[in-house]
Amino acid sequence: MNLDDTESAAARDAFPRSPLFVVEVSEPDVELEGWLVVHSSIFGGASGGVRILPDVDRREVELLAEAMTCKYSFHRIRRGGAKCGIKLPLNLPDGERARRLRRFGEHLAPLIRSREFRPWTDMNCTPADLASILGGAGVAAVPAAGQSSGYTGLSTMAGVMAAAEHHELAPAECAISIEGFGSVGRELAAEIARWGGVLIGVSTVAGAVANPAGLDVDELLSASHSGDDWVRKPGRWENIPREELLALPMKIHVPCARVHSITPGVAGELACEAVVPAANAPCTPEARQALANRGVTLLPDFVTNSGGVLGPRFAHSGASAQAVRSFFLSDFKDMLARLLRAAEREHTSAVELAMRESRRNFNALWREDREPRRSPRKGFLAGRRSRRSRGRSRTGAEVEEILRFTQARFT
């Protein structure tokens, strides 16, 4: 194979098989350890959330960064995928937590200030935490356009509705369990109640609660704001060990916790017809195969939880909260339903079909990013618009493109 052939082959599949680069931060004297993993970079940058946990590790961050690449490229968004993970105790005093996060931001300052990496919130990372990191990098925090967890709850709800439609389940027949009842899980629970579904079990790191007749979502939401230990307290539910959640008579299971929470063993125990992830990379490759062997429908996590990257774009474009909600529960839900039908027609999995789409789109964006650019002609008003108005214009065009792709995909 000559050099031209090699370059042609690379252009056909440019999707990274390993991270583009990894920044490791290690300062034992201040008990600071963490990673920035940039899996891909498109049009000059990458974005992803910051996960703050006492046991996060580099491998988890790598899996999350790859999922971000899949997420962006699936929707043809011109951005690479990245993720941060920072190891911190959960009980640190606020001042010490902020000090360590500012120090982490100092390490990433060149990448953040140049906008080669744009961070946002993720598991256990609050807007205040993000502001500390950005402050350490010398960048002012920008107010978020709505809560990311709310948008992710909506996109996951769209997946629940699409799975129910695919399996011909009415809402009242749709018993659902949620593994990981955090901010996204709470948003999803509220949406399930509005839809008329039956939430029969939820879990936290401290345990689980169940009621096969249906949990009272208002009671759950009220109790869960006191931390994770509420699942050990009495209520109109049965207190059960976390692992027993998997054996509940559910129709749909929603993993909403850490990466690879569904192992082959777990996949063999799940008593459901469909798995709709709210978490990134919830299944090991072996678990995906085990679910397929059992005929359990698995929706692609990088699609069902992509509300966190889509919702803020719609909000920044000026779309109302009702318009964003309508997009997810109609257009987005219909796209997922078509994806499930297309996978069935092609005798493949929905995950595989969505992954093909992500790779194809990534390759197209990669080639577009490397095409020679001609400088646009500068007219009389060139440079006269504010940066804010230019940003709104770009976001509006991007949202129109996302909407068009969503409505046309898998038709």
Secondary structure, DSSP 8 states (H G I E B T S, - for coil): --HHHHHHHHHH----SS-SEEEEEEEGGGTEEEEEEE---BTTBEEEEEEEETT--HHHHHHHHHHHHHHHHHTT-S-EEEEEEEE--TT--HHHHHHHHHHHHHHTHHHHHTTSEEEEE-TT--HHHHHHHHHHTT------SS-HHHHHHHHHHHHHHHHHHHTT--GGG-EEEEE--SHHHHHHHHHHHHHT-EEEEEEETTEEEE-TT---HHHHHHHHTT-SGGGGS-SSSEEE-GGGGGGS--SEEEE-SSTT-B-HHHHHH---SEE--SSSS-B-HHHHHHHHHTT-EE--HHHHTTHHHHHHHHHHTT--HHHHHHIIIIIIHHHHHHHHHHHHHTTS-HHHHHHHHHHHHHHHHHHHHTS--------TTTTTS-HHHHHHHHHHHHHHHHHHHHHHTT-
